[in-house]
Amino acid sequence: MENLDFEKRICELTNNYEYLGLHKSEYLIWFINKVNSEKLGSYDNYDDWDALWYVLMECYQHAENIHDAKGYLEEIMIEFFETDSVLRAVALSDKLNGVDDTKALKEIWSKGEITVYRGSHTEDRLNLSWTTDKDLATWFATRFWFPKHMMGEDYRGLPVLHTGKVYGGNVYIYTNSRDEKECLIPRPEEFIYELDKEMVDVSDKIKYFEGKERY
C-alpha cells in the first residue's frame, strides 16, 4: 500500500480519529469493535494489516484500563502479526512523532534475546507493556502506589519489579514515542522466561502517608 493511500485508509477507518472524542478507557474497546465490524486485518483485506497495526499503536498509547482488553488485544496481535505490516505502521509513527523506532525494532528482532522489565503491584497480572529501561520500570512500579489505607478496595498490593528474558522476535511492537522504550509482548506468561520478581522499596512513601487519610 502506498504511503498516501495508507494514511487515507487510516483516516477512513478512524473517521478522522473519532476515538479521540471517547473517554480514554474506551479507546481499546472502540478499536476491538472496529476490527470486528469492518473486518480490519481480515485475510480478504490484506493491505489493511498495515492500518490495523498503526491504529492499534495509536489507541494503545492513549488508552486507560488496558488490562481489561488484554485478552482481545493478544488474539488480534498474534493472529495478524506480519513483519512488513508492523514495520510500515511503525515507520508512519516515526514520521509523525519524529522518532526512529523502525531501526530500534529491527535491532530487537535481530537479537536472540533481550532483557525486559515491568513495574507493577503484587496482585497485578502480567500485561503486554514492558520496557528495556530498568529504572523506568521501577518508577512505574511506584508511580500510582499508595498504602492500603489510602487506596481501600483499589489497593493492588506492594510495588514489584519484574525482570525477564524474551526472544527478540516475540516483541511485536517497539515504541519510544513517549520516551518509555516500550515493548509490546502479547501472552507474556508464555513468551517471557527466566522471570524474576523483586520488591521495590517504598519505606519513605509509607512513612510519609502514615496517619494521613484517604483523599
Backbone as JSON Lines, residues from 0, in Angstrom:
{"i":0,"aa":"M","n":[0.85,-1.19,0.0],"ca":[0.0,0.0,0.0],"c":[0.89,1.25,0.0]}
{"i":1,"aa":"E","n":[0.66,2.15,-0.94],"ca":[1.44,3.38,-0.99],"c":[1.17,4.22,0.26]}
{"i":2,"aa":"N","n":[2.15,5.05,0.64],"ca":[2.06,5.77,1.9],"c":[0.84,6.67,1.97]}
{"i":3,"aa":"L","n":[0.54,7.41,0.89],"ca":[-0.61,8.31,0.91],"c":[-1.91,7.52,1.02]}
{"i":4,"aa":"D","n":[-2.0,6.4,0.31],"ca":[-3.19,5.55,0.41],"c":[-3.32,4.98,1.82]}
{"i":5,"aa":"F","n":[-2.19,4.65,2.4],"ca":[-2.16,4.12,3.76],"c":[-2.73,5.15,4.73]}
{"i":6,"aa":"E","n":[-2.25,6.39,4.64],"ca":[-2.72,7.44,5.54],"c":[-4.2,7.73,5.32]}
{"i":7,"aa":"K","n":[-4.62,7.7,4.06],"ca":[-6.03,7.94,3.75],"c":[-6.9,6.84,4.34]}
{"i":8,"aa":"R","n":[-6.44,5.6,4.23],"ca":[-7.21,4.48,4.76],"c":[-7.32,4.58,6.28]}
{"i":9,"aa":"I","n":[-6.25,5.0,6.94],"ca":[-6.3,5.16,8.4],"c":[-7.34,6.2,8.77]}
{"i":10,"aa":"C","n":[-7.37,7.31,8.03],"ca":[-8.37,8.35,8.31],"c":[-9.78,7.82,8.11]}
{"i":11,"aa":"E","n":[-9.98,6.99,7.08],"ca":[-11.29,6.4,6.84],"c":[-11.69,5.48,7.98]}
{"i":12,"aa":"L","n":[-10.75,4.66,8.41],"ca":[-11.04,3.69,9.46],"c":[-11.33,4.37,10.79]}
{"i":13,"aa":"T","n":[-10.71,5.48,11.05],"ca":[-10.9,6.17,12.32],"c":[-11.87,7.34,12.22]}
{"i":14,"aa":"N","n":[-12.44,7.55,11.02],"ca":[-13.3,8.71,10.8],"c":[-12.61,9.96,11.31]}
{"i":15,"aa":"N","n":[-11.37,10.15,10.83],"ca":[-10.55,11.29,11.26],"c":[-10.37,11.31,12.79]}
{"i":16,"aa":"Y","n":[-10.05,10.14,13.3],"ca":[-9.72,9.99,14.72],"c":[-10.91,10.29,15.64]}
{"i":17,"aa":"E","n":[-12.05,9.7,15.27],"ca":[-13.25,9.88,16.08],"c":[-13.07,9.36,17.5]}
{"i":18,"aa":"Y","n":[-12.17,8.39,17.69],"ca":[-11.99,7.81,19.02],"c":[-11.44,8.82,20.02]}
{"i":19,"aa":"L","n":[-10.85,9.93,19.53],"ca":[-10.31,10.93,20.45],"c":[-11.41,11.63,21.24]}
{"i":20,"aa":"G","n":[-12.64,11.49,20.76],"ca":[-13.78,12.06,21.48],"c":[-14.28,11.15,22.6]}
{"i":21,"aa":"L","n":[-13.73,9.95,22.67],"ca":[-14.14,9.0,23.69],"c":[-13.34,9.21,24.97]}
{"i":22,"aa":"H","n":[-13.83,8.62,26.04],"ca":[-13.02,8.57,27.26],"c":[-11.87,7.6,27.02]}
{"i":23,"aa":"K","n":[-10.73,7.84,27.63],"ca":[-9.55,7.01,27.37],"c":[-9.77,5.54,27.7]}
{"i":24,"aa":"S","n":[-10.66,5.25,28.63],"ca":[-10.94,3.86,28.99],"c":[-11.68,3.13,27.87]}
{"i":25,"aa":"E","n":[-12.21,3.87,26.89],"ca":[-13.0,3.27,25.81],"c":[-12.2,3.08,24.52]}
{"i":26,"aa":"Y","n":[-10.97,3.61,24.48],"ca":[-10.21,3.57,23.23],"c":[-10.03,2.16,22.68]}
{"i":27,"aa":"L","n":[-9.57,1.24,23.54],"ca":[-9.25,-0.1,23.05],"c":[-10.51,-0.89,22.74]}
{"i":28,"aa":"I","n":[-11.59,-0.64,23.48],"ca":[-12.86,-1.29,23.15],"c":[-13.33,-0.81,21.78]}
{"i":29,"aa":"W","n":[-13.17,0.5,21.52],"ca":[-13.5,1.05,20.21],"c":[-12.68,0.36,19.12]}
{"i":30,"aa":"F","n":[-11.38,0.18,19.36],"ca":[-10.51,-0.45,18.38],"c":[-10.93,-1.9,18.12]}
{"i":31,"aa":"I","n":[-11.2,-2.64,19.19],"ca":[-11.59,-4.05,19.03],"c":[-12.9,-4.15,18.24]}
{"i":32,"aa":"N","n":[-13.85,-3.28,18.55],"ca":[-15.12,-3.28,17.8],"c":[-14.89,-2.91,16.34]}
{"i":33,"aa":"K","n":[-13.94,-1.99,16.09],"ca":[-13.63,-1.57,14.73],"c":[-13.05,-2.74,13.93]}
{"i":34,"aa":"V","n":[-12.19,-3.49,14.56],"ca":[-11.6,-4.66,13.9],"c":[-12.7,-5.64,13.49]}
{"i":35,"aa":"N","n":[-13.64,-5.87,14.39],"ca":[-14.7,-6.85,14.12],"c":[-15.74,-6.34,13.13]}
{"i":36,"aa":"S","n":[-16.13,-5.07,13.27],"ca":[-17.21,-4.55,12.43],"c":[-16.78,-4.26,11.0]}
{"i":37,"aa":"E","n":[-15.51,-3.86,10.81],"ca":[-15.04,-3.5,9.48],"c":[-14.13,-4.57,8.89]}
{"i":38,"aa":"K","n":[-14.02,-5.69,9.56],"ca":[-13.14,-6.77,9.1],"c":[-11.72,-6.28,8.88]}
{"i":39,"aa":"L","n":[-11.33,-5.31,9.66],"ca":[-9.98,-4.76,9.57],"c":[-8.97,-5.86,9.84]}
{"i":40,"aa":"G","n":[-8.01,-6.02,8.94],"ca":[-6.99,-7.04,9.11],"c":[-7.42,-8.42,8.64]}
{"i":41,"aa":"S","n":[-8.62,-8.53,8.06],"ca":[-9.08,-9.85,7.62],"c":[-8.23,-10.33,6.45]}
{"i":42,"aa":"Y","n":[-8.26,-11.62,6.23],"ca":[-7.44,-12.21,5.17],"c":[-7.9,-11.77,3.78]}
{"i":43,"aa":"D","n":[-9.14,-11.29,3.68],"ca":[-9.63,-10.77,2.39],"c":[-9.19,-9.33,2.16]}
{"i":44,"aa":"N","n":[-8.59,-8.72,3.16],"ca":[-8.23,-7.31,3.08],"c":[-6.8,-7.14,3.57]}
{"i":45,"aa":"Y","n":[-5.88,-7.86,2.99],"ca":[-4.51,-7.99,3.5],"c":[-3.83,-6.63,3.68]}
{"i":46,"aa":"D","n":[-4.06,-5.68,2.75],"ca":[-3.4,-4.38,2.86],"c":[-3.76,-3.65,4.14]}
{"i":47,"aa":"D","n":[-4.92,-3.95,4.7],"ca":[-5.35,-3.25,5.89],"c":[-4.61,-3.7,7.14]}
{"i":48,"aa":"W","n":[-3.77,-4.72,7.03],"ca":[-2.98,-5.11,8.19],"c":[-2.07,-3.95,8.62]}
{"i":49,"aa":"D","n":[-1.56,-3.19,7.66],"ca":[-0.73,-2.03,7.99],"c":[-1.52,-1.05,8.86]}
{"i":50,"aa":"A","n":[-2.74,-0.75,8.42],"ca":[-3.58,0.19,9.14],"c":[-3.97,-0.36,10.51]}
{"i":51,"aa":"L","n":[-4.24,-1.66,10.56],"ca":[-4.58,-2.29,11.84],"c":[-3.5,-2.02,12.88]}
{"i":52,"aa":"W","n":[-2.24,-2.23,12.5],"ca":[-1.15,-2.05,13.46],"c":[-0.96,-0.59,13.84]}
{"i":53,"aa":"Y","n":[-1.13,0.31,12.89],"ca":[-0.96,1.72,13.22],"c":[-2.06,2.19,14.18]}
{"i":54,"aa":"V","n":[-3.32,1.83,13.88],"ca":[-4.43,2.27,14.73],"c":[-4.3,1.62,16.11]}
{"i":55,"aa":"L","n":[-3.86,0.36,16.17],"ca":[-3.65,-0.29,17.45],"c":[-2.63,0.48,18.28]}
{"i":56,"aa":"M","n":[-1.51,0.87,17.65],"ca":[-0.48,1.63,18.35],"c":[-1.03,2.95,18.89]}
{"i":57,"aa":"E","n":[-1.79,3.64,18.06],"ca":[-2.35,4.93,18.46],"c":[-3.29,4.78,19.65]}
{"i":58,"aa":"C","n":[-4.22,3.84,19.54],"ca":[-5.2,3.65,20.62],"c":[-4.51,3.18,21.89]}
{"i":59,"aa":"Y","n":[-3.56,2.25,21.75],"ca":[-2.89,1.69,22.91],"c":[-2.16,2.78,23.7]}
{"i":60,"aa":"Q","n":[-1.5,3.67,22.99],"ca":[-0.69,4.68,23.66],"c":[-1.53,5.77,24.33]}
{"i":61,"aa":"H","n":[-2.8,5.87,23.99],"ca":[-3.65,6.88,24.6],"c":[-4.68,6.29,25.56]}
{"i":62,"aa":"A","n":[-4.68,4.97,25.72],"ca":[-5.76,4.32,26.46],"c":[-5.49,4.23,27.95]}
{"i":63,"aa":"E","n":[-6.57,3.99,28.68],"ca":[-6.51,3.64,30.1],"c":[-7.16,2.27,30.28]}
{"i":64,"aa":"N","n":[-6.96,1.67,31.46],"ca":[-7.54,0.36,31.76],"c":[-7.2,-0.68,30.69]}
{"i":65,"aa":"I","n":[-5.95,-0.71,30.31],"ca":[-5.51,-1.6,29.25],"c":[-5.72,-3.06,29.63]}
{"i":66,"aa":"H","n":[-5.6,-3.38,30.92],"ca":[-5.73,-4.78,31.33],"c":[-7.08,-5.36,31.01]}
{"i":67,"aa":"D","n":[-8.13,-4.52,30.91],"ca":[-9.47,-5.01,30.6],"c":[-9.56,-5.57,29.19]}
{"i":68,"aa":"A","n":[-8.69,-5.09,28.3],"ca":[-8.74,-5.53,26.9],"c":[-7.61,-6.49,26.54]}
{"i":69,"aa":"K","n":[-6.86,-6.91,27.54],"ca":[-5.65,-7.7,27.31],"c":[-5.88,-8.91,26.41]}
{"i":70,"aa":"G","n":[-6.84,-9.75,26.77],"ca":[-7.07,-10.98,26.02],"c":[-7.45,-10.73,24.57]}
{"i":71,"aa":"Y","n":[-8.31,-9.75,24.32],"ca":[-8.73,-9.43,22.96],"c":[-7.55,-8.91,22.13]}
{"i":72,"aa":"L","n":[-6.75,-8.03,22.73],"ca":[-5.61,-7.48,22.02],"c":[-4.6,-8.57,21.67]}
{"i":73,"aa":"E","n":[-4.37,-9.47,22.6],"ca":[-3.43,-10.57,22.35],"c":[-3.87,-11.4,21.16]}
{"i":74,"aa":"E","n":[-5.16,-11.71,21.09],"ca":[-5.68,-12.5,19.97],"c":[-5.47,-11.77,18.64]}
{"i":75,"aa":"I","n":[-5.78,-10.47,18.63],"ca":[-5.63,-9.68,17.41],"c":[-4.17,-9.6,17.0]}
{"i":76,"aa":"M","n":[-3.3,-9.31,17.96],"ca":[-1.88,-9.15,17.65],"c":[-1.26,-10.43,17.12]}
{"i":77,"aa":"I","n":[-1.58,-11.55,17.74],"ca":[-0.99,-12.81,17.33],"c":[-1.56,-13.27,15.98]}
{"i":78,"aa":"E","n":[-2.86,-13.08,15.77],"ca":[-3.47,-13.53,14.51],"c":[-2.97,-12.74,13.32]}
{"i":79,"aa":"F","n":[-2.76,-11.44,13.49],"ca":[-2.45,-10.59,12.34],"c":[-1.01,-10.08,12.32]}
{"i":80,"aa":"F","n":[-0.14,-10.74,13.08],"ca":[1.25,-10.31,13.06],"c":[1.89,-10.63,11.71]}
{"i":81,"aa":"E","n":[2.49,-9.6,11.12],"ca":[3.21,-9.76,9.83],"c":[4.27,-8.68,9.82]}
{"i":82,"aa":"T","n":[5.52,-9.07,9.7],"ca":[6.62,-8.13,9.95],"c":[6.56,-6.89,9.08]}
{"i":83,"aa":"D","n":[6.3,-7.04,7.79],"ca":[6.28,-5.87,6.9],"c":[5.17,-4.89,7.28]}
{"i":84,"aa":"S","n":[4.01,-5.42,7.65],"ca":[2.9,-4.55,8.06],"c":[3.24,-3.77,9.32]}
{"i":85,"aa":"V","n":[3.85,-4.46,10.27],"ca":[4.24,-3.78,11.52],"c":[5.27,-2.7,11.21]}
{"i":86,"aa":"L","n":[6.24,-3.01,10.38],"ca":[7.29,-2.03,10.07],"c":[6.72,-0.81,9.34]}
{"i":87,"aa":"R","n":[5.76,-1.02,8.45],"ca":[5.16,0.13,7.76],"c":[4.36,0.99,8.74]}
{"i":88,"aa":"A","n":[3.68,0.35,9.68],"ca":[2.93,1.11,10.68],"c":[3.87,1.9,11.59]}
{"i":89,"aa":"V","n":[4.96,1.27,12.0],"ca":[5.92,1.94,12.87],"c":[6.61,3.08,12.11]}
{"i":90,"aa":"A","n":[6.88,2.86,10.81],"ca":[7.51,3.91,10.0],"c":[6.63,5.15,9.92]}
{"i":91,"aa":"L","n":[5.32,4.96,9.79],"ca":[4.42,6.12,9.76],"c":[4.42,6.82,11.12]}
{"i":92,"aa":"S","n":[4.45,6.05,12.2],"ca":[4.53,6.65,13.53],"c":[5.83,7.43,13.68]}
{"i":93,"aa":"D","n":[6.93,6.9,13.14],"ca":[8.21,7.61,13.17],"c":[8.07,8.97,12.5]}
{"i":94,"aa":"K","n":[7.44,8.96,11.34],"ca":[7.29,10.18,10.56],"c":[6.48,11.24,11.31]}
{"i":95,"aa":"L","n":[5.42,10.8,11.98],"ca":[4.53,11.73,12.66],"c":[5.06,12.17,14.02]}
{"i":96,"aa":"N","n":[5.87,11.32,14.67],"ca":[6.34,11.62,16.02],"c":[7.81,11.99,16.1]}
{"i":97,"aa":"G","n":[8.5,11.98,14.97],"ca":[9.9,12.39,14.96],"c":[10.82,11.46,15.71]}
{"i":98,"aa":"V","n":[10.55,10.15,15.63],"ca":[11.41,9.15,16.29],"c":[11.93,8.17,15.24]}
{"i":99,"aa":"D","n":[12.74,7.21,15.67],"ca":[13.27,6.2,14.75],"c":[13.06,4.82,15.36]}
{"i":100,"aa":"D","n":[11.82,4.48,15.63],"ca":[11.51,3.2,16.23],"c":[11.69,2.04,15.25]}
{"i":101,"aa":"T","n":[11.6,2.33,13.96],"ca":[11.77,1.27,12.97],"c":[13.16,0.64,13.1]}
{"i":102,"aa":"K","n":[14.17,1.47,13.2],"ca":[15.54,0.97,13.36],"c":[15.68,0.17,14.65]}
{"i":103,"aa":"A","n":[15.12,0.7,15.74],"ca":[15.23,0.02,17.03],"c":[14.51,-1.32,17.0]}
{"i":104,"aa":"L","n":[13.33,-1.38,16.37],"ca":[12.58,-2.63,16.3],"c":[13.32,-3.68,15.49]}
{"i":105,"aa":"K","n":[13.92,-3.28,14.38],"ca":[14.7,-4.22,13.57],"c":[15.87,-4.78,14.38]}
{"i":106,"aa":"E","n":[16.5,-3.92,15.18],"ca":[17.61,-4.38,16.01],"c":[17.14,-5.39,17.05]}
{"i":107,"aa":"I","n":[15.98,-5.13,17.64],"ca":[15.42,-6.06,18.62],"c":[15.11,-7.4,17.97]}
{"i":108,"aa":"W","n":[14.48,-7.35,16.79],"ca":[14.13,-8.59,16.09],"c":[15.37,-9.41,15.72]}
{"i":109,"aa":"S","n":[16.49,-8.74,15.54],"ca":[17.71,-9.44,15.12],"c":[18.41,-10.15,16.28]}
{"i":110,"aa":"K","n":[17.96,-9.89,17.51],"ca":[18.64,-10.44,18.69],"c":[18.01,-11.75,19.14]}
{"i":111,"aa":"G","n":[18.87,-12.64,19.63],"ca":[18.38,-13.91,20.15],"c":[17.53,-13.72,21.38]}
{"i":112,"aa":"E","n":[17.91,-12.8,22.25],"ca":[17.12,-12.5,23.42],"c":[17.45,-11.09,23.91]}
{"i":113,"aa":"I","n":[16.51,-10.5,24.6],"ca":[16.74,-9.22,25.25],"c":[16.17,-9.29,26.67]}
{"i":114,"aa":"T","n":[16.61,-8.38,27.51],"ca":[16.09,-8.29,28.87],"c":[15.02,-7.2,28.91]}
{"i":115,"aa":"V","n":[13.89,-7.53,29.5],"ca":[12.79,-6.56,29.6],"c":[12.33,-6.47,31.05]}
{"i":116,"aa":"Y","n":[11.7,-5.34,31.37],"ca":[11.28,-5.06,32.73],"c":[9.84,-4.55,32.75]}
{"i":117,"aa":"R","n":[9.18,-4.8,33.87],"ca":[7.83,-4.27,34.05],"c":[7.62,-3.94,35.52]}
{"i":118,"aa":"G","n":[7.17,-2.73,35.79],"ca":[6.83,-2.32,37.14],"c":[5.35,-2.49,37.37]}
{"i":119,"aa":"S","n":[4.97,-3.17,38.43],"ca":[3.55,-3.36,38.73],"c":[3.38,-3.57,40.23]}
{"i":120,"aa":"H","n":[2.27,-4.19,40.63],"ca":[1.99,-4.46,42.04],"c":[1.79,-5.96,42.24]}
{"i":121,"aa":"T","n":[1.92,-6.43,43.47],"ca":[1.93,-7.87,43.72],"c":[0.64,-8.57,43.29]}
{"i":122,"aa":"E","n":[-0.47,-7.88,43.28],"ca":[-1.74,-8.51,42.92],"c":[-2.08,-8.34,41.44]}
{"i":123,"aa":"D","n":[-1.24,-7.64,40.69],"ca":[-1.49,-7.45,39.26],"c":[-1.08,-8.69,38.47]}
{"i":124,"aa":"R","n":[-1.78,-8.94,37.37],"ca":[-1.32,-9.97,36.43],"c":[-0.38,-9.31,35.44]}
{"i":125,"aa":"L","n":[0.42,-10.1,34.77],"ca":[1.33,-9.56,33.77],"c":[0.53,-8.99,32.61]}
{"i":126,"aa":"N","n":[1.02,-7.9,32.03],"ca":[0.33,-7.3,30.9],"c":[1.26,-7.19,29.71]}
{"i":127,"aa":"L","n":[0.81,-6.53,28.64],"ca":[1.55,-6.51,27.38],"c":[2.74,-5.57,27.4]}
{"i":128,"aa":"S","n":[2.69,-4.54,28.19],"ca":[3.68,-3.46,28.12],"c":[4.9,-3.72,29.0]}
{"i":129,"aa":"W","n":[6.08,-3.75,28.37],"ca":[7.36,-3.93,29.05],"c":[8.32,-2.86,28.55]}
{"i":130,"aa":"T","n":[9.46,-2.73,29.18],"ca":[10.44,-1.75,28.74],"c":[11.84,-2.33,28.86]}
{"i":131,"aa":"T","n":[12.76,-1.77,28.1],"ca":[14.16,-2.18,28.21],"c":[14.9,-1.32,29.22]}
{"i":132,"aa":"D","n":[14.2,-0.4,29.88],"ca":[14.79,0.54,30.83],"c":[14.39,0.13,32.26]}
{"i":133,"aa":"K","n":[15.33,-0.41,33.01],"ca":[15.04,-0.9,34.37],"c":[14.61,0.24,35.29]}
{"i":134,"aa":"D","n":[15.29,1.37,35.24],"ca":[14.94,2.5,36.12],"c":[13.53,2.99,35.85]}
{"i":135,"aa":"L","n":[13.15,3.02,34.58],"ca":[11.8,3.47,34.22],"c":[10.76,2.5,34.76]}
{"i":136,"aa":"A","n":[11.01,1.2,34.64],"ca":[10.07,0.21,35.15],"c":[9.92,0.33,36.67]}
{"i":137,"aa":"T","n":[11.03,0.59,37.36],"ca":[10.98,0.78,38.81],"c":[10.13,2.0,39.16]}
{"i":138,"aa":"W","n":[10.27,3.06,38.38],"ca":[9.47,4.27,38.59],"c":[7.98,3.97,38.38]}
{"i":139,"aa":"F","n":[7.65,3.2,37.34],"ca":[6.25,2.85,37.1],"c":[5.67,2.02,38.25]}
{"i":140,"aa":"A","n":[6.51,1.19,38.87],"ca":[6.02,0.36,39.97],"c":[5.5,1.21,41.13]}
{"i":141,"aa":"T","n":[6.1,2.37,41.34],"ca":[5.72,3.22,42.48],"c":[4.9,4.44,42.08]}
{"i":142,"aa":"R","n":[4.74,4.64,40.8],"ca":[4.09,5.88,40.32],"c":[2.7,6.08,40.93]}
{"i":143,"aa":"F","n":[1.87,5.04,40.89],"ca":[0.5,5.18,41.41],"c":[0.29,4.35,42.67]}
{"i":144,"aa":"W","n":[1.38,4.03,43.37],"ca":[1.24,3.22,44.57],"c":[1.05,4.11,45.8]}
{"i":145,"aa":"F","n":[0.07,3.71,46.64],"ca":[-0.15,4.34,47.93],"c":[-0.46,3.23,48.94]}
{"i":146,"aa":"P","n":[-0.22,3.46,50.22],"ca":[-0.52,2.44,51.23],"c":[-1.99,2.03,51.19]}
{"i":147,"aa":"K","n":[-2.27,0.84,51.71],"ca":[-3.6,0.26,51.6],"c":[-4.67,1.16,52.22]}
{"i":148,"aa":"H","n":[-4.35,1.83,53.34],"ca":[-5.37,2.65,53.98],"c":[-5.73,3.88,53.14]}
{"i":149,"aa":"M","n":[-4.88,4.2,52.16],"ca":[-5.17,5.31,51.26],"c":[-5.96,4.87,50.03]}
{"i":150,"aa":"M","n":[-5.89,3.57,49.7],"ca":[-6.47,3.08,48.45],"c":[-7.79,2.34,48.63]}
{"i":151,"aa":"G","n":[-8.0,1.75,49.8],"ca":[-9.23,0.99,50.02],"c":[-9.33,-0.21,49.09]}
{"i":152,"aa":"E","n":[-10.48,-0.38,48.42],"ca":[-10.7,-1.53,47.54],"c":[-9.84,-1.48,46.28]}
{"i":153,"aa":"D","n":[-9.26,-0.33,45.98],"ca":[-8.42,-0.19,44.79],"c":[-6.99,-0.67,45.03]}
{"i":154,"aa":"Y","n":[-6.68,-1.06,46.24],"ca":[-5.32,-1.48,46.57],"c":[-4.98,-2.79,45.85]}
{"i":155,"aa":"R","n":[-3.79,-2.82,45.2],"ca":[-3.39,-4.0,44.42],"c":[-2.06,-4.58,44.92]}
{"i":156,"aa":"G","n":[-1.72,-4.31,46.15],"ca":[-0.51,-4.89,46.71],"c":[0.68,-3.96,46.64]}
{"i":157,"aa":"L","n":[1.84,-4.49,47.03],"ca":[3.07,-3.72,47.08],"c":[3.73,-3.62,45.7]}
{"i":158,"aa":"P","n":[4.54,-2.59,45.48],"ca":[5.21,-2.43,44.17],"c":[6.26,-3.52,43.95]}
{"i":159,"aa":"V","n":[6.3,-4.03,42.72],"ca":[7.29,-5.05,42.36],"c":[7.9,-4.71,41.0]}
{"i":160,"aa":"L","n":[9.12,-5.18,40.81],"ca":[9.8,-5.05,39.54],"c":[9.97,-6.44,38.95]}
{"i":161,"aa":"H","n":[9.39,-6.66,37.76],"ca":[9.55,-7.92,37.05],"c":[10.71,-7.78,36.06]}
{"i":162,"aa":"T","n":[11.58,-8.78,36.02],"ca":[12.68,-8.83,35.07],"c":[12.65,-10.17,34.36]}
{"i":163,"aa":"G","n":[12.79,-10.16,33.04],"ca":[12.75,-11.42,32.31],"c":[13.48,-11.32,30.98]}
{"i":164,"aa":"K","n":[13.59,-12.47,30.33],"ca":[14.19,-12.57,29.01],"c":[13.11,-12.88,27.99]}
{"i":165,"aa":"V","n":[13.3,-12.38,26.77],"ca":[12.36,-12.68,25.7],"c":[13.13,-12.71,24.38]}
{"i":166,"aa":"Y","n":[12.76,-13.63,23.5],"ca":[13.36,-13.64,22.17],"c":[12.94,-12.38,21.42]}
{"i":167,"aa":"G","n":[13.88,-11.78,20.72],"ca":[13.59,-10.51,20.04],"c":[12.37,-10.58,19.15]}
{"i":168,"aa":"G","n":[12.17,-11.72,18.48],"ca":[11.04,-11.87,17.56],"c":[9.7,-11.91,18.24]}
{"i":169,"aa":"N","n":[9.68,-12.06,19.58],"ca":[8.41,-12.06,20.31],"c":[8.04,-10.68,20.84]}
{"i":170,"aa":"V","n":[8.84,-9.67,20.49],"ca":[8.45,-8.28,20.74],"c":[7.68,-7.83,19.51]}
{"i":171,"aa":"Y","n":[6.39,-7.65,19.65],"ca":[5.55,-7.37,18.48],"c":[5.63,-5.92,18.03]}
{"i":172,"aa":"I","n":[5.8,-5.01,18.99],"ca":[5.94,-3.58,18.66],"c":[6.94,-2.98,19.63]}
{"i":173,"aa":"Y","n":[7.77,-2.06,19.13],"ca":[8.62,-1.24,19.99],"c":[8.3,0.21,19.68]}
{"i":174,"aa":"T","n":[8.13,1.01,20.72],"ca":[7.9,2.43,20.51],"c":[8.57,3.24,21.61]}
{"i":175,"aa":"N","n":[9.23,4.29,21.21],"ca":[9.83,5.22,22.17],"c":[9.24,6.62,22.0]}
{"i":176,"aa":"S","n":[8.04,6.69,21.42],"ca":[7.43,8.0,21.17],"c":[7.09,8.72,22.48]}
{"i":177,"aa":"R","n":[6.99,7.97,23.59],"ca":[6.75,8.58,24.9],"c":[7.99,8.49,25.8]}
{"i":178,"aa":"D","n":[9.13,8.22,25.18],"ca":[10.4,8.09,25.91],"c":[10.32,6.98,26.96]}
{"i":179,"aa":"E","n":[9.64,5.88,26.62],"ca":[9.47,4.79,27.56],"c":[10.12,3.48,27.09]}
{"i":180,"aa":"K","n":[10.76,3.49,25.91],"ca":[11.41,2.28,25.37],"c":[10.5,1.07,25.55]}
{"i":181,"aa":"E","n":[9.27,1.23,25.05],"ca":[8.2,0.28,25.33],"c":[8.17,-0.88,24.35]}
{"i":182,"aa":"C","n":[8.1,-2.09,24.87],"ca":[7.97,-3.31,24.07],"c":[6.6,-3.92,24.35]}
{"i":183,"aa":"L","n":[5.82,-4.16,23.3],"ca":[4.54,-4.82,23.47],"c":[4.72,-6.31,23.2]}
{"i":184,"aa":"I","n":[4.42,-7.12,24.22],"ca":[4.63,-8.56,24.15],"c":[3.33,-9.26,24.55]}
{"i":185,"aa":"P","n":[2.57,-9.76,23.58],"ca":[1.34,-10.49,23.93],"c":[1.69,-11.81,24.61]}
{"i":186,"aa":"R","n":[0.8,-12.28,25.47],"ca":[0.99,-13.52,26.23],"c":[2.37,-13.58,26.9]}
{"i":187,"aa":"P","n":[2.68,-12.58,27.71],"ca":[3.99,-12.56,28.37],"c":[4.2,-13.77,29.28]}
{"i":188,"aa":"E","n":[3.11,-14.35,29.77],"ca":[3.23,-15.53,30.62],"c":[3.87,-16.68,29.85]}
{"i":189,"aa":"E","n":[3.7,-16.69,28.53],"ca":[4.26,-17.76,27.7],"c":[5.61,-17.39,27.1]}
{"i":190,"aa":"F","n":[5.76,-16.14,26.68],"ca":[6.93,-15.75,25.91],"c":[8.11,-15.25,26.75]}
{"i":191,"aa":"I","n":[7.85,-14.79,27.96],"ca":[8.94,-14.26,28.79],"c":[9.41,-15.37,29.74]}
{"i":192,"aa":"Y","n":[10.7,-15.63,29.74],"ca":[11.26,-16.7,30.55],"c":[12.32,-16.14,31.5]}
{"i":193,"aa":"E","n":[12.79,-17.0,32.38],"ca":[13.71,-16.58,33.45],"c":[13.14,-15.36,34.18]}
{"i":194,"aa":"L","n":[11.86,-15.42,34.45],"ca":[11.17,-14.29,35.06],"c":[11.5,-14.2,36.54]}
{"i":195,"aa":"D","n":[11.89,-13.01,36.95],"ca":[12.25,-12.76,38.34],"c":[11.41,-11.59,38.86]}
{"i":196,"aa":"K","n":[11.1,-11.61,40.13],"ca":[10.29,-10.56,40.73],"c":[10.95,-10.1,42.02]}
{"i":197,"aa":"E","n":[11.14,-8.8,42.16],"ca":[11.72,-8.26,43.39],"c":[10.88,-7.1,43.89]}
{"i":198,"aa":"M","n":[10.8,-6.98,45.2],"ca":[10.03,-5.9,45.79],"c":[10.76,-4.57,45.62]}
{"i":199,"aa":"V","n":[10.0,-3.52,45.43],"ca":[10.56,-2.17,45.31],"c":[10.39,-1.44,46.64]}
{"i":200,"aa":"D","n":[11.44,-0.82,47.09],"ca":[11.44,-0.14,48.4],"c":[10.53,1.09,48.37]}
{"i":201,"aa":"V","n":[9.53,1.08,49.23],"ca":[8.63,2.25,49.35],"c":[8.54,2.69,50.81]}
{"i":202,"aa":"S","n":[9.58,2.41,51.57],"ca":[9.54,2.75,53.0],"c":[9.35,4.24,53.23]}
{"i":203,"aa":"D","n":[9.97,5.07,52.39],"ca":[9.81,6.52,52.54],"c":[8.36,6.94,52.27]}
{"i":204,"aa":"K","n":[7.74,6.31,51.3],"ca":[6.36,6.65,50.96],"c":[5.41,6.2,52.07]}
{"i":205,"aa":"I","n":[5.67,5.03,52.63],"ca":[4.85,4.53,53.74],"c":[4.93,5.48,54.92]}
{"i":206,"aa":"K","n":[6.14,5.92,55.2],"ca":[6.34,6.85,56.33],"c":[5.63,8.18,56.09]}
{"i":207,"aa":"Y","n":[5.68,8.66,54.84],"ca":[5.07,9.94,54.51],"c":[3.55,9.91,54.71]}
{"i":208,"aa":"F","n":[2.92,8.79,54.34],"ca":[1.47,8.71,54.4],"c":[0.95,8.15,55.72]}
{"i":209,"aa":"E","n":[1.84,7.86,56.63],"ca":[1.43,7.33,57.92],"c":[0.55,8.34,58.65]}
{"i":210,"aa":"G","n":[-0.62,7.88,59.05],"ca":[-1.54,8.76,59.77],"c":[-2.4,9.65,58.89]}
{"i":211,"aa":"K","n":[-2.12,9.69,57.58],"ca":[-2.92,10.51,56.67],"c":[-4.16,9.74,56.22]}
{"i":212,"aa":"E","n":[-5.23,10.47,55.93],"ca":[-6.48,9.84,55.5],"c":[-6.57,9.87,53.98]}
{"i":213,"aa":"R","n":[-7.42,9.01,53.47],"ca":[-7.63,8.94,52.01],"c":[-8.25,10.24,51.53]}
{"i":214,"aa":"Y","n":[-7.8,10.66,50.32],"ca":[-8.33,11.9,49.76],"c":[-9.79,11.78,49.46]}
